[in-house]
């Protein structure tokens, strides 16, 4: 698969949607005790939505798409959790 196909418009759209979907889940996860039931729930709930995005955009499950989507998945979780921690820290003052 060539560079242009790998970073096609469809993969970019799926990556951005994956990031946006994970932001609120990361925010919610940031307020939970690590390794609790809700913590795991907020990590795993967006997965069916991302699978649906893959079908909706006809992206399929090509191995070449996994690095971008996994990166955006965890980046969305991390940004959301970080925002929650900063917001909570600010409200404590």
N, C-alpha and C positions, 0 to 999 in steps of 0.2 A: 504494500500500500504506500503510495507516495505522500509527501508532506502536505500537499494541497488537499487531498482526500481526508487525511487524518485530522486536520484542523479545519474541516469544512464548516460551513455556516450552521449545519444541524448539530454538530458536536459542540460548537460554541453556545448555541441556544440551550442545549441540554445541560451544559456546564453551568451557565448562569442560573437556570431554573433550579438546579440542584443546590447551588449556593444559597439562593433565596429561600428555598423550602427549609433548609437546615438552620437558617438564622433564628427563627422563633423556637425551634426545638433545642438549639444550643442555649438560648436564653433561659428556657425552662429548666434544662439540665443543670445549668449553672447554679440554680437555687436549691438543688437537691444534694443530699449526702452521697458521697461517692460510693458506687457499687450497690446502691439501694435499688429497689424494684423500679421506682419511677425514673431513676437515673438511666437504667437499662432501657426502659420503655421509651424515653425521649431520644435515645440513640437509634432504636430500631423502628419506631413508628414511621419515619420518612421513607424507609426502604421501599414499601409497596408503591408509594407515590413516584419514586424515581424509576421503578420498573415500568409504571404506567407511562411516564414521560418517554422512556425508551421506545415503547410500542407506538405512542402517539406521534413521535417524530420519525418513526421507521428507522431507528438507529440500530436496533438489534442488539446482539450481545457479542460484538466483535472484540477480540482481546485488545485491540488498539485503542478502544474507547475507555477502558477501565482506568488507566492512570489519571486522565483528566477528571473523570467523574468522581473517583475516590478522593482525589486531592480537593475538589470543590466540596465534597461531602464533609470532610473533616475540617476544612477551612471555615465552612458555614457554622459548624458546631463550635469551633474554637472562637470565632468572632462573636457569636451570640453569647457564649458563656463569659467571655471577657467583658462584653458590654454589660452583662448582668452584674458582674463583680464590681465594675467601675461605678455603676449606678447605685448599687447597694452601699459602696464605700462613701459615695458622695452624700447619700441620704443619711448616713450615720453622723455626719458632721453637723 
